[in-house]
């Protein structure tokens, strides 16, 4: 068996093994049998909401189990075909088998990621909050680059991206910004992006052309729909209004339309200034606060989910989850999984799927990788 073929086989086997582990294979089949029995019970539809939940879980399990079984069967058939072709010296058939293996490996990776996005809020839209670290112009520019990166990731996947809050840097970039990315599994994918991101480059703002290191933090939390009840006591809130910054004309710059809400017990702060109306900004900020409180509860209940802990540390050296080096060489390196890319331009243009898939897989396996940061 050629080394290329064995590489694809190993990749496929790793993906299906992870899926079996994640699904808890025997228990998943037993659960599917239980759901099928419930669907056959006509009384199920006496409660339409509960019935929809049953049908949704049943469909998810059927798709995940079926996809894994199909990949395993196709892998077995393809390997047998290649072995037979090699024995007969049929190089054309071997090449066809290798092509099939490559396609199957890609499909296994896609199916693996789809199955891993089964968390309580994974299907929800997602807020992405970006804050510049210390460093003035450099960090502000870096934070702006990250805002564009996540915007481009959403657009690549056909998602809608809305600007919720924006505070411009004094010269370039942003001090902070919040965007809402709307699309299927937005939060499920983006939740592993939370943490400190580090940039190393020769600064375009340094007349001496010295290399600079900049930091920015990313916080990710799901949009909360109306079906999720989050109780908030008004007495726990401190609400401030201020003048919105940035473009918007005379009205937006002369009225206190922007709203900042602090949840005193948790010290969670949210803000919104994208609407002209203070009332609308307050409503949007309350939505963000509910989302942040819900995300905090999800993190508390999910012991394996450690992405948020990185956000709660200083925005600086020693806390980064990923480094992006633009000079003197080009490399992006994830410090949790070891995944790298030698095309940082593509990554900064939204090519993040490999990084997300590896981090999602790591949440299932719990395996820690010893990764050295880049200089």
LODOLO-329619 format. One line per 8 residues: number of its first residue (from 0); for each residue x, y, z of C-alpha. Coordinates in Angstrom, 1 decimal, decimal comma, always signed. Example, Ala and Ser with C-alpha at 12.3 -4.5 7.8 and 13.67 -1.06 7.14 Angstrom:
<bakols>
0> +12,3 -4,5 +7,8; +13,7 -1,1 +7,1
</bakols>
This chain:
<bakols>
0> +0,0 +0,0 +0,0; +1,4 +3,4 -1,0; +2,3 +5,8 +1,7; -0,2 +8,3 +0,2; -3,0 +5,8 +0,5; -2,0 +4,8 +4,1; -2,0 +8,5 +5,1; -5,6 +8,8 +3,9
8> -6,6 +5,6 +5,6; -5,1 +6,7 +8,9; -6,9 +10,0 +8,6; -10,3 +8,3 +8,0; -9,8 +5,8 +10,8; -9,0 +8,6 +13,2; -12,1 +10,5 +12,2; -14,4 +7,5 +12,6
16> -12,8 +6,5 +15,9; -13,4 +10,0 +17,2; -17,0 +9,9 +16,1; -17,6 +6,6 +17,7; -16,1 +7,9 +20,9; -18,1 +11,1 +20,8; -21,4 +9,4 +20,0; -20,8 +6,7 +22,6
24> -21,6 +4,2 +19,9; -23,6 +1,5 +21,7; -25,5 +4,0 +23,8; -26,3 +6,1 +20,7; -27,9 +3,1 +18,9; -29,9 +2,2 +22,0; -31,1 +5,8 +22,3; -32,1 +5,8 +18,6
32> -34,2 +2,7 +19,1; -35,9 +4,5 +22,0; -36,6 +7,6 +19,9; -38,0 +5,4 +17,0; -40,4 +3,8 +19,5; -41,5 +7,2 +20,7; -42,1 +8,4 +17,1; -44,4 +5,5 +16,5
40> -46,5 +6,5 +19,5; -49,3 +8,7 +18,3; -49,6 +10,5 +21,6; -46,2 +12,1 +21,0; -47,8 +14,9 +19,0; -50,1 +15,9 +21,8; -47,1 +18,1 +22,8; -45,8 +19,6 +19,5
48> -42,8 +21,2 +21,0; -41,7 +18,0 +22,7; -42,3 +16,1 +19,5; -40,1 +18,5 +17,6; -37,3 +18,0 +20,1; -37,6 +14,2 +19,7; -37,6 +14,4 +15,9; -34,6 +16,7 +16,0
56> -32,6 +14,4 +18,2; -33,6 +11,4 +16,2; -32,5 +13,0 +12,9; -29,2 +14,1 +14,4; -28,4 +10,5 +15,6; -29,5 +8,9 +12,4; -27,3 +11,2 +10,3; -24,3 +10,8 +12,6
64> -24,5 +7,0 +12,9; -25,4 +6,5 +9,2; -22,6 +8,8 +8,0; -20,0 +6,9 +10,1; -21,2 +3,5 +9,0; -21,2 +4,6 +5,3; -17,7 +5,9 +5,5; -16,4 +2,7 +7,2
72> -18,1 +0,6 +4,6; -16,7 +2,7 +1,7; -13,2 +2,6 +3,2; -13,3 -1,2 +3,4; -14,4 -1,5 -0,2; -11,9 +1,1 -1,5; -8,9 -0,6 +0,3; -9,9 -3,9 -1,1
80> -10,1 -2,4 -4,6; -6,6 -0,8 -4,3; -5,1 -4,0 -3,0; -6,6 -6,0 -5,8; -5,4 -3,4 -8,4; -1,9 -3,4 -7,0; -1,8 -7,2 -7,1; -2,8 -7,1 -10,8
88> -0,5 -4,2 -11,6; -3,4 -2,0 -12,7; -2,0 +1,5 -12,0; -5,0 +3,3 -13,4; -7,3 +1,6 -11,0; -4,9 +2,3 -8,2; -4,9 +6,0 -9,0; -8,7 +5,9 -9,1
96> -8,7 +4,2 -5,6; -6,3 +6,9 -4,3; -8,6 +9,6 -5,6; -11,6 +8,0 -3,9; -9,6 +7,7 -0,6; -8,8 +11,4 -0,7; -12,4 +12,3 -1,3; -13,5 +10,0 +1,5
104> -10,9 +11,6 +3,9; -12,3 +15,0 +3,2; -15,9 +13,8 +3,7; -14,9 +12,1 +7,0; -13,5 +15,3 +8,3; -16,6 +17,3 +7,3; -18,9 +14,6 +8,9; -16,8 +14,6 +12,0
112> -17,1 +18,4 +12,5; -20,8 +18,3 +11,8; -21,3 +15,6 +14,4; -19,2 +17,4 +17,0; -21,5 +20,5 +16,7; -24,2 +18,9 +18,9; -23,9 +21,1 +21,9; -26,9 +22,8 +23,5
120> -26,3 +26,1 +21,8; -24,0 +25,1 +18,9; -26,7 +25,8 +16,2; -27,2 +29,4 +17,5; -26,0 +32,6 +16,0; -22,9 +33,9 +17,6; -21,6 +37,2 +19,1; -17,8 +37,8 +18,6
128> -16,3 +40,5 +20,9; -12,8 +41,7 +20,1; -10,7 +43,9 +22,4; -7,3 +45,3 +21,7; -4,5 +44,7 +24,3; -2,0 +47,2 +25,5; +0,1 +48,8 +22,7; -1,9 +51,6 +21,2
136> -1,8 +51,8 +17,4; -0,3 +48,4 +16,9; -2,9 +46,5 +19,0; -5,7 +48,6 +17,7; -4,7 +47,7 +14,1; -4,4 +44,0 +15,1; -7,9 +44,0 +16,7; -9,3 +45,5 +13,5
144> -7,6 +42,7 +11,5; -9,2 +40,1 +13,7; -12,6 +41,7 +13,3; -12,2 +41,5 +9,5; -11,0 +37,8 +9,8; -14,1 +36,7 +11,6; -16,3 +38,8 +9,3; -14,7 +37,1 +6,3
152> -15,1 +33,6 +7,9; -18,8 +34,3 +8,2; -19,1 +35,5 +4,7; -17,2 +32,5 +3,3; -19,9 +30,3 +4,9; -22,8 +32,3 +3,6; -23,6 +33,8 +7,0; -24,8 +37,3 +7,7
160> -22,5 +39,6 +9,8; -23,9 +42,5 +11,7; -21,9 +45,2 +13,6; -23,3 +45,6 +17,1; -20,8 +47,8 +18,8; -17,6 +49,6 +17,6; -15,0 +51,8 +19,2; -12,4 +53,1 +16,8
168> -8,7 +53,3 +17,6; -7,2 +56,8 +17,8; -5,3 +56,4 +14,5; -6,3 +53,0 +13,0; -8,2 +49,8 +13,8; -10,4 +49,4 +16,8; -10,2 +49,5 +20,6; -13,1 +47,1 +20,7
176> -15,9 +45,8 +18,6; -18,8 +43,3 +18,8; -20,2 +41,6 +15,7; -23,1 +39,2 +15,4; -22,6 +36,3 +13,0; -25,9 +34,7 +11,9; -25,9 +31,3 +10,4; -26,2 +27,6 +11,1
184> -23,7 +26,4 +13,7; -22,1 +29,8 +14,0; -21,5 +29,5 +17,7; -20,6 +25,8 +17,5; -17,7 +26,6 +15,2; -16,7 +29,9 +16,7; -16,8 +28,9 +20,4; -13,2 +27,5 +20,1
192> -11,9 +30,9 +19,0; -12,2 +32,5 +22,4; -8,8 +33,6 +23,8; -5,8 +35,8 +23,3; -4,5 +36,1 +19,7; -0,8 +37,3 +19,2; +0,6 +39,0 +16,1; +4,2 +39,4 +15,2
200> +5,3 +41,6 +12,3; +7,4 +44,5 +11,2; +5,2 +47,4 +12,0; +4,0 +49,6 +9,1; +3,8 +52,4 +11,7; +7,4 +52,2 +12,9; +9,8 +54,4 +10,9; +12,7 +52,2 +12,0
208> +11,0 +49,1 +10,6; +11,3 +47,2 +13,9; +9,4 +44,0 +14,7; +6,5 +44,4 +17,0; +4,3 +41,9 +19,0; +0,6 +42,8 +19,5; -2,2 +41,1 +21,4; -6,0 +41,2 +21,2
216> -8,6 +39,1 +23,0; -11,7 +37,4 +21,5; -14,8 +36,5 +23,4; -17,4 +34,3 +21,8; -21,0 +33,7 +23,1; -24,2 +32,4 +21,6; -27,2 +34,5 +20,7; -30,1 +33,5 +23,0
224> -33,5 +32,8 +21,4; -36,9 +33,4 +23,0; -37,2 +29,7 +24,1; -34,4 +30,2 +26,6; -35,5 +31,9 +29,8; -32,8 +34,0 +31,4; -33,9 +35,8 +34,6; -32,3 +39,2 +35,3
232> -33,1 +41,4 +38,2; -33,2 +45,0 +37,3; -31,6 +45,8 +40,7; -28,5 +43,9 +39,6; -27,9 +46,3 +36,6; -26,0 +49,5 +36,2; -27,1 +51,2 +33,0; -25,0 +54,1 +31,5
240> -25,6 +56,1 +28,4; -23,0 +57,9 +26,3; -22,5 +59,5 +22,9; -21,9 +57,0 +20,1; -18,5 +57,3 +18,3; -17,7 +56,8 +14,7; -19,7 +57,5 +11,5; -23,3 +58,2 +11,7
248> -24,0 +61,9 +11,1; -24,9 +64,8 +13,4; -27,6 +63,0 +15,3; -25,5 +60,0 +16,4; -22,7 +62,3 +17,6; -24,8 +64,7 +19,7; -27,2 +62,5 +21,6; -26,5 +60,0 +24,3
256> -27,9 +57,1 +22,3; -25,3 +54,4 +23,1; -26,0 +52,2 +26,1; -23,6 +50,3 +28,4; -25,1 +47,7 +30,9; -23,1 +46,2 +33,8; -24,4 +43,1 +35,5; -23,0 +43,9 +39,0
264> -23,0 +40,3 +40,5; -20,9 +38,9 +37,6; -19,2 +42,2 +36,5; -20,2 +41,3 +32,9; -20,3 +44,5 +30,7; -22,1 +44,8 +27,4; -22,7 +47,8 +25,2; -24,4 +48,8 +22,0
272> -24,3 +51,9 +19,8; -25,2 +50,8 +16,3; -28,8 +52,0 +16,5; -29,9 +55,7 +16,5; -32,5 +55,0 +19,2; -31,3 +54,7 +22,8; -34,3 +52,3 +23,4; -33,2 +50,0 +20,6
280> -29,6 +50,0 +21,8; -30,8 +49,1 +25,3; -32,8 +46,2 +23,9; -29,8 +44,9 +21,9; -27,5 +45,3 +24,9; -30,0 +43,3 +27,1; -29,9 +40,6 +24,4; -26,1 +40,5 +24,6
288> -26,3 +40,4 +28,4; -28,7 +37,4 +28,4; -26,4 +35,7 +25,9; -23,3 +36,3 +28,1; -25,1 +35,0 +31,2; -26,3 +31,9 +29,2; -22,8 +31,3 +27,9; -21,4 +31,5 +31,4
296> -23,9 +28,8 +32,5; -22,9 +26,6 +29,5; -19,3 +26,9 +30,5; -20,0 +26,0 +34,1; -22,0 +22,9 +33,0; -19,5 +21,8 +30,4; -16,3 +20,8 +32,3; -14,4 +20,1 +29,1
304> -15,1 +23,6 +27,7; -12,1 +25,7 +28,7; -12,1 +28,3 +25,9; -13,6 +31,0 +28,1; -10,9 +30,8 +30,8; -8,3 +32,2 +28,3; -10,6 +35,2 +27,9; -10,5 +36,0 +31,6
312> -6,7 +36,4 +31,7; -4,6 +39,4 +30,8; -4,4 +40,2 +27,2; -0,7 +39,6 +26,8; +2,2 +37,2 +26,7; +1,7 +33,7 +28,1; -2,1 +33,6 +27,6; -2,3 +33,4 +23,8
320> -4,1 +30,5 +22,0; -2,7 +31,3 +18,6; +0,2 +33,2 +17,2; +0,3 +34,8 +13,7; +3,8 +35,6 +12,4; +4,1 +37,8 +9,3; +7,8 +38,7 +9,4; +10,6 +37,5 +9,1
328> +8,8 +34,3 +8,1; +5,1 +33,5 +7,6; +3,4 +31,1 +10,0; +0,2 +30,7 +12,0; +0,4 +28,3 +14,9; -2,4 +27,2 +17,3; -0,9 +26,7 +20,7; -3,6 +24,3 +21,9
336> -3,6 +21,8 +19,0; -0,3 +22,4 +17,2; -2,1 +23,0 +13,9; -0,1 +25,4 +11,6; -0,5 +27,3 +8,4; +2,2 +28,8 +6,3; -0,3 +31,1 +4,6; -1,3 +33,7 +7,2
344> -2,8 +35,8 +4,5; -5,4 +33,1 +3,8; -6,0 +32,6 +7,6; -6,6 +36,4 +8,1; -8,9 +36,2 +5,1; -11,1 +33,8 +7,0; -9,6 +30,4 +6,3; -10,1 +29,1 +9,8
352> -11,9 +25,7 +9,4; -8,8 +23,5 +10,0; -8,1 +25,3 +13,3; -11,7 +25,1 +14,4; -12,0 +21,4 +13,6; -8,8 +20,5 +15,5; -9,9 +22,4 +18,6; -13,4 +20,8 +18,5
360> -11,8 +17,4 +18,3; -9,5 +18,2 +21,2; -12,6 +18,9 +23,3; -13,8 +15,4 +22,7; -10,5 +13,6 +23,2; -9,2 +15,8 +26,0; -5,7 +15,2 +24,7; -3,3 +18,0 +25,4
368> -0,5 +18,7 +22,9; +2,8 +20,2 +24,0; +3,3 +23,1 +21,6; +6,1 +25,6 +21,7; +5,2 +29,1 +20,7; +6,9 +30,8 +17,8; +9,5 +33,5 +18,4
</bakols>
